């Protein structure tokens, strides 16, 4: 464990070892879990945000980028919060911070890390630059976290009223997707359903009927609908 890393040193006094067990279960660090082998020291998310807010502008790019690859989950998450603050504040350096995140993405290896950065950096950057190369590459990756990032990045597009990329990406990401990725797809489809129910239901019915989308994806997508509507939808369009 790299205990000399500046971000680790900032977090260590704020850690509570009694929380480690809960974090480990919640993020499935056990053998066979999607977070297998990850290490926690017991720092809550609000505390990680606070430490990043207090130090982001002083930490060097090297501190932040090496923090993204640190073995401790909370260090990676705090480094991520710091990078996002720099990305938002340094308009002329956004390309640098975006690329730094992409180059260090192997450390973004659980859903909380992905969901923290995917839309406000990857999605925003693609939307504003009209360059979708990173999202396309992530979508094609065998790495489930990159594929989830390509999907969650679409939150930025949805907020701008653009649905086409999500409608194109989601069926691709759904192929042989584990549960954690299916839930991510369902979550984004639920966000779209809240904005345009007719469009979302047409898309869901087609891909569920064809067996592209699982029951889990559709149930998650229709979570905000009534139980009666959801059950009827699942029954009518069952493959």
C-alpha positions as CSV (number, residue, x, y, z in Angstrom):
1,X,0.0,0.0,0.0
2,X,1.4,3.4,-1.0
3,X,1.0,5.1,2.3
4,X,3.3,8.0,1.3
5,X,1.0,9.1,-1.5
6,X,-0.3,12.7,-0.7
7,X,-4.0,11.7,-1.2
8,X,-3.6,8.6,1.1
9,X,-2.0,10.8,3.7
10,X,-4.9,13.3,3.5
11,X,-7.5,10.5,3.9
12,X,-5.9,8.3,6.5
13,X,-6.7,10.4,9.6
14,X,-10.3,10.5,8.5
15,X,-10.7,6.7,8.0
16,X,-12.9,4.5,10.1
17,X,-11.9,0.8,10.0
18,X,-15.3,-0.2,11.2
19,X,-16.8,0.8,7.8
20,X,-14.4,-1.4,5.8
21,X,-16.6,-4.5,6.1
22,X,-19.7,-2.7,4.9
23,X,-17.9,-1.2,1.9
24,X,-16.4,-4.5,1.0
25,X,-19.7,-6.2,0.9
26,X,-21.5,-3.4,-0.9
27,X,-18.9,-3.1,-3.6
28,X,-18.4,-6.9,-3.9
29,X,-14.7,-7.1,-3.1
30,X,-15.0,-10.8,-2.3
31,X,-13.7,-13.5,-4.7
32,X,-16.0,-13.7,-7.7
33,X,-17.5,-10.2,-7.0
34,X,-17.2,-7.4,-9.6
35,X,-14.9,-5.6,-7.2
36,X,-12.8,-8.6,-6.2
37,X,-9.6,-7.6,-4.6
38,X,-10.3,-3.9,-4.1
39,X,-9.0,-2.3,-0.9
40,X,-10.9,0.1,1.4
41,X,-9.8,2.0,4.5
42,X,-13.2,3.3,5.6
43,X,-13.6,6.9,4.3
44,X,-17.1,8.1,3.5
45,X,-18.0,9.7,0.2
46,X,-18.8,13.2,1.6
47,X,-15.4,13.1,3.2
48,X,-13.7,12.2,0.0
49,X,-15.4,15.1,-1.7
50,X,-14.4,17.5,1.0
51,X,-10.7,16.4,0.8
52,X,-10.7,16.8,-3.0
53,X,-12.4,20.2,-2.7
54,X,-9.8,21.4,-0.2
55,X,-6.7,20.1,-2.1
56,X,-7.6,19.7,-5.8
57,X,-6.1,23.0,-7.0
58,X,-2.8,22.4,-5.0
59,X,-2.2,18.8,-6.0
60,X,0.0,18.4,-9.0
61,X,-1.3,16.5,-12.1
62,X,1.1,13.7,-11.2
63,X,-0.5,13.4,-7.7
64,X,-3.9,13.2,-9.2
65,X,-3.1,10.8,-12.0
66,X,-1.2,8.5,-9.8
67,X,-4.0,8.7,-7.3
68,X,-6.4,7.4,-9.9
69,X,-4.3,4.2,-10.0
70,X,-3.8,3.8,-6.3
71,X,-4.7,0.4,-4.8
72,X,-7.0,2.1,-2.2
73,X,-10.5,2.7,-3.5
74,X,-11.0,5.9,-1.5
75,X,-7.8,7.3,-2.9
76,X,-8.8,6.7,-6.4
77,X,-12.3,8.2,-5.8
78,X,-10.8,11.3,-4.2
79,X,-8.3,11.7,-7.0
80,X,-11.3,11.4,-9.4
81,X,-13.2,14.2,-7.5
82,X,-10.1,16.3,-7.7
83,X,-9.6,15.7,-11.5
84,X,-13.3,16.7,-12.1
85,X,-12.8,19.9,-10.1
86,X,-9.8,20.8,-12.3
87,X,-11.6,19.8,-15.4
88,X,-14.5,22.1,-14.5
89,X,-12.3,25.0,-13.4
90,X,-9.5,25.0,-16.0
91,X,-11.3,25.6,-19.3
92,X,-8.0,25.7,-21.3
93,X,-6.8,22.4,-19.8
94,X,-10.0,20.4,-20.3
95,X,-8.4,18.3,-23.0
96,X,-5.5,17.5,-20.7
97,X,-7.7,16.3,-17.8
98,X,-10.0,14.4,-20.1
99,X,-7.1,12.6,-21.6
100,X,-5.6,12.0,-18.2
101,X,-8.8,10.3,-17.1
102,X,-8.9,8.1,-20.2
103,X,-5.2,7.1,-19.8
104,X,-5.8,6.1,-16.1
105,X,-9.1,4.4,-16.6
106,X,-7.9,1.0,-15.5
107,X,-8.2,2.5,-11.9
108,X,-11.9,3.4,-12.5
109,X,-13.0,-0.1,-11.8
110,X,-16.3,0.0,-9.9
111,X,-19.7,1.5,-10.6
112,X,-19.4,4.4,-8.1
113,X,-16.2,5.6,-9.8
114,X,-17.6,5.2,-13.3
115,X,-20.8,7.0,-12.3
116,X,-18.9,9.9,-10.7
117,X,-17.0,10.8,-13.9
118,X,-18.7,9.3,-17.0
119,X,-21.2,12.0,-17.8
120,X,-19.5,15.2,-16.3
121,X,-16.2,14.5,-18.1
122,X,-16.4,11.9,-20.8
123,X,-20.0,12.7,-21.8
124,X,-19.6,16.4,-21.6
125,X,-16.3,16.4,-23.5
126,X,-17.7,14.3,-26.3
127,X,-20.8,16.5,-26.5
128,X,-18.9,19.8,-26.5
129,X,-16.1,18.7,-28.9
130,X,-18.4,16.5,-31.1
131,X,-15.7,13.8,-30.9
132,X,-17.1,10.5,-29.9
133,X,-14.0,8.4,-30.5
134,X,-13.4,7.6,-26.8
135,X,-17.0,6.7,-26.2
136,X,-17.0,4.4,-29.3
137,X,-13.8,2.7,-28.1
138,X,-15.1,2.3,-24.6
139,X,-18.3,0.8,-25.9
140,X,-16.4,-1.8,-27.9
141,X,-14.1,-2.7,-25.0
142,X,-14.3,-6.0,-23.2
143,X,-13.9,-4.0,-19.9
144,X,-17.3,-3.8,-18.3
145,X,-16.5,-0.5,-16.6
146,X,-15.5,1.2,-19.9
147,X,-18.7,-0.1,-21.4
148,X,-20.7,1.2,-18.5
149,X,-18.9,4.5,-18.8
150,X,-20.0,4.8,-22.5
151,X,-23.6,4.3,-21.4
152,X,-23.6,6.5,-18.3
153,X,-21.8,9.3,-20.3
154,X,-25.2,9.6,-22.1
155,X,-26.7,11.4,-19.0
156,X,-25.0,14.6,-20.4
157,X,-26.6,14.1,-23.8
158,X,-30.1,13.3,-22.3
159,X,-29.9,16.6,-20.3
160,X,-29.3,18.3,-23.6
161,X,-32.3,16.6,-25.2
162,X,-30.3,14.3,-27.4
163,X,-31.2,10.6,-27.3
164,X,-29.7,9.1,-30.5
165,X,-26.4,8.0,-29.0
166,X,-28.0,6.2,-26.1
167,X,-30.5,4.5,-28.4
168,X,-27.5,3.3,-30.5
169,X,-25.1,2.4,-27.7
170,X,-27.5,0.6,-25.3
171,X,-28.2,-2.5,-27.5
172,X,-24.5,-2.9,-28.2
173,X,-23.6,-2.7,-24.5
174,X,-26.4,-5.2,-23.6
175,X,-24.7,-8.0,-25.5
176,X,-23.5,-10.6,-22.9
177,X,-23.7,-7.8,-20.2
178,X,-23.3,-8.9,-16.6
179,X,-25.9,-7.6,-14.1
180,X,-24.0,-4.5,-13.1
181,X,-23.8,-3.4,-16.7
182,X,-27.5,-4.3,-17.3
183,X,-28.5,-2.2,-14.3
184,X,-26.5,0.7,-15.8
185,X,-28.3,0.4,-19.1
186,X,-31.6,0.1,-17.4
187,X,-30.9,3.2,-15.3
188,X,-30.1,5.3,-18.4
189,X,-33.2,4.0,-20.2
190,X,-35.2,5.0,-17.0
191,X,-33.8,8.5,-17.3
192,X,-34.9,8.6,-20.9
193,X,-38.3,7.2,-20.1
194,X,-38.8,10.1,-17.6
195,X,-38.1,12.5,-20.4
196,X,-39.8,10.8,-23.3
197,X,-41.9,7.8,-22.3
198,X,-43.2,7.0,-25.7
199,X,-39.8,6.9,-27.3
200,X,-38.3,4.8,-24.5
201,X,-41.2,2.3,-24.5
202,X,-41.0,1.8,-28.3
203,X,-37.2,1.2,-28.0
204,X,-37.6,-1.1,-25.0
205,X,-40.4,-3.2,-26.5
206,X,-38.5,-3.8,-29.7
207,X,-35.2,-4.9,-28.1
208,X,-36.9,-6.9,-25.3
209,X,-39.0,-8.8,-27.8
210,X,-36.0,-9.6,-29.9
211,X,-34.1,-10.8,-26.8
212,X,-31.5,-8.0,-26.9
213,X,-32.6,-6.6,-23.6
214,X,-33.0,-8.7,-20.5
215,X,-35.9,-8.6,-18.1
216,X,-33.5,-6.8,-15.6
217,X,-32.9,-4.0,-18.1
218,X,-36.6,-3.5,-18.8
219,X,-37.7,-3.7,-15.1
220,X,-35.0,-1.2,-14.2
221,X,-36.0,1.1,-17.1
222,X,-39.7,1.0,-16.1
223,X,-39.0,1.4,-12.4
224,X,-40.9,4.7,-12.3
225,X,-44.0,3.3,-14.1
226,X,-46.8,1.6,-12.1
227,X,-46.3,-2.0,-11.1
228,X,-49.3,-2.9,-13.2
229,X,-48.0,-1.2,-16.3
230,X,-44.5,-2.7,-15.9
231,X,-45.8,-6.3,-15.4
232,X,-48.2,-5.9,-18.4
233,X,-45.3,-4.6,-20.6
234,X,-43.0,-7.5,-19.6
235,X,-45.8,-10.0,-20.4
236,X,-46.8,-8.5,-23.8
237,X,-43.3,-8.1,-25.2
238,X,-41.7,-11.2,-23.6
239,X,-39.3,-12.8,-26.2
